Amino acid sequence: MNEPVRVGHDPDENRDLYVTEVTTWRLEGFRGPSERFGCFLVADATDISDEAIRGLVRVLLDAGAAYFVTWGPACRHVEDLIDAETPVEDEPHDDDVVMTSSLPDKGLEEAIWQSVYVGFPAGRYEDGCRALVAIVVDDPRSAAEIRRWYADLPGLCANVETEDEETNEEENAD
C-alpha cells in the first residue's frame, strides 16, 4: 500500500503536505488524505507507456485529485495524458476543471515551490481540498528533497527568492 506520509503544513492555505514514494507507476490501495487534494507528480516518463501513466492518473483522480503539477522528463506529455483522462462530463462548467500544469524548464526546488504556491484547484474542486500530495516515482533523492522543503516552507521561500535574485543579477550583468 502507498500511504501518503504527512511531512509539513501550509498555514496560508491551511492544508497538510504529504509525500508518497512509488517504485513503479502503480499505486496499490491509494487513498487520498482528504476528500480532495492537489497532486505534485514527480517522475521520469520518457520510457513509460501511456497506459501505465493513465492508470496512475486514474487512481489519483478516483482518490480525489483536484489538480496536478507535473515535473520531470516528459512532464508535458504526462500533463497531456492527465487532461485526456479527465472526462468532459466531470467538468460541466468552465471553472469546474481539474487544473494541470507542467514545469519542464524548472529545477526541482523551484518546482516544489510552485507545487505549494502556484498550483490550486478550480471551481467545485476547491471544496474539501485540504492537502497536497507529492507522488514521486522511483526517485528517492527527489522525494527526500521534497520532504525537506515541505517541512520547511519559510526556508524554501527564502532559498527560491535568493536564487531568483542571483539569476536577475547575472542577467543584468550581461
C-alpha positions in Angstrom: 0.0 0.0 0.0 1.2 3.5 -0.8 0.1 5.6 2.1 0.8 9.3 1.9 3.1 10.4 4.7 2.5 13.9 6.2 5.7 15.9 6.3 4.5 19.5 6.6 1.7 22.1 6.7 0.9 25.1 4.6 -0.6 27.6 7.0 -1.5 30.1 4.2 -3.9 27.6 2.7 -4.5 25.5 5.8 -3.5 22.3 4.1 -1.2 19.4 5.0 1.7 18.4 2.8 2.4 14.7 2.1 4.9 12.6 0.1 4.2 9.2 -1.3 7.0 7.2 -3.0 6.3 4.5 -5.5 8.8 2.3 -7.3 6.6 1.7 -10.3 3.8 3.6 -12.0 1.3 1.7 -9.8 -0.5 2.8 -6.7 -2.0 -0.1 -4.8 -4.8 0.8 -2.4 -4.1 4.5 -2.6 -6.4 6.7 -0.5 -6.1 10.5 -0.6 -5.5 12.2 2.8 -8.6 14.4 2.3 -11.7 14.5 0.2 -9.8 16.4 -2.5 -6.1 17.0 -2.8 -3.5 18.6 -5.0 -1.0 16.3 -6.7 2.6 17.1 -7.4 3.7 14.3 -9.7 7.4 13.9 -9.9 8.6 11.3 -12.4 10.7 10.5 -15.5 8.1 9.4 -18.0 10.3 9.1 -21.0 10.2 5.3 -21.3 6.8 4.7 -19.7 3.8 3.6 -21.6 0.8 5.9 -21.9 -1.3 3.1 -20.4 0.8 3.0 -17.2 0.7 6.8 -16.8 -3.1 6.8 -17.4 -3.5 4.0 -14.9 -1.7 6.0 -12.2 -3.6 9.2 -13.1 -7.0 7.3 -13.0 -6.2 6.1 -9.4 -5.3 9.6 -8.3 -8.4 11.1 -9.9 -10.6 8.4 -8.3 -9.0 9.1 -4.9 -9.9 12.8 -5.2 -7.0 14.6 -7.0 -8.3 18.1 -7.7 -5.3 19.5 -9.6 -1.9 18.3 -10.9 1.6 19.9 -11.1 4.0 17.7 -13.1 7.8 17.8 -13.1 10.5 15.6 -14.6 11.5 14.4 -18.1 8.4 14.2 -20.4 6.2 16.0 -17.8 4.4 17.9 -20.6 3.3 14.6 -22.0 2.1 13.5 -18.6 0.1 16.7 -18.3 -1.5 16.0 -21.7 -2.4 12.5 -20.6 -3.9 13.8 -17.4 -6.0 16.2 -19.4 -7.2 13.4 -21.7 -8.0 11.2 -18.7 -10.4 13.7 -17.2 -13.9 13.0 -18.7 -15.8 16.0 -20.1 -18.9 15.1 -18.0 -16.8 15.6 -14.9 -16.2 19.2 -15.9 -19.7 20.6 -16.5 -18.7 24.3 -16.3 -15.7 26.3 -17.4 -14.5 26.8 -13.9 -15.1 23.1 -12.9 -11.9 21.7 -14.2 -9.0 19.6 -12.9 -6.2 22.1 -13.3 -2.9 20.9 -14.7 0.5 22.4 -15.2 3.9 21.1 -16.1 7.3 22.5 -15.2 9.8 21.1 -17.8 12.2 24.1 -17.5 12.4 24.4 -13.8 14.7 22.9 -11.3 13.3 20.7 -8.6 13.4 23.3 -5.9 11.5 25.8 -8.0 9.0 23.1 -8.9 8.5 22.3 -5.2 7.8 26.0 -4.6 5.4 26.2 -7.5 3.6 23.0 -6.3 2.8 24.8 -3.0 2.3 28.4 -4.1 1.1 28.3 -7.7 -0.9 25.1 -8.2 -4.5 25.3 -6.9 -7.9 23.7 -7.5 -10.6 25.4 -9.5 -14.4 25.6 -9.2 -16.1 22.8 -7.4 -12.7 21.1 -6.9 -11.9 23.6 -4.2 -14.4 22.1 -1.8 -12.6 19.7 0.5 -9.2 20.2 -1.0 -7.1 20.2 2.2 -3.9 18.5 1.2 -1.1 18.5 -1.3 0.5 15.1 -2.1 3.8 14.7 -3.9 3.7 11.4 -5.7 7.4 10.6 -6.5 8.0 7.7 -8.9 11.3 5.8 -8.5 13.4 8.8 -7.3 14.4 8.6 -3.6 16.6 11.7 -3.9 13.8 13.9 -5.2 11.5 12.5 -2.5 14.0 13.4 0.2 14.3 16.9 -1.1 10.5 17.4 -1.3 10.2 16.1 2.3 12.9 18.6 3.4 11.2 21.6 1.8 7.6 20.7 2.6 8.7 20.6 6.2 10.4 24.0 5.9 8.3 26.3 3.8 9.9 29.5 5.1 13.4 28.1 4.2 12.1 27.1 0.7 10.7 30.6 0.1 14.0 32.2 1.2 16.1 29.8 -0.9 14.0 30.3 -4.0 14.0 34.1 -3.5 17.8 34.1 -3.2 18.1 32.0 -6.4 15.8 34.4 -8.2 17.8 37.4 -7.1 21.1 35.8 -8.2 19.6 34.9 -11.6 18.4 38.5 -12.0 21.9 39.9 -11.1 23.5 37.6 -13.6 21.1 38.6 -16.3 21.7 42.3 -15.6 25.5 41.8 -15.7 25.3 40.6 -19.3 
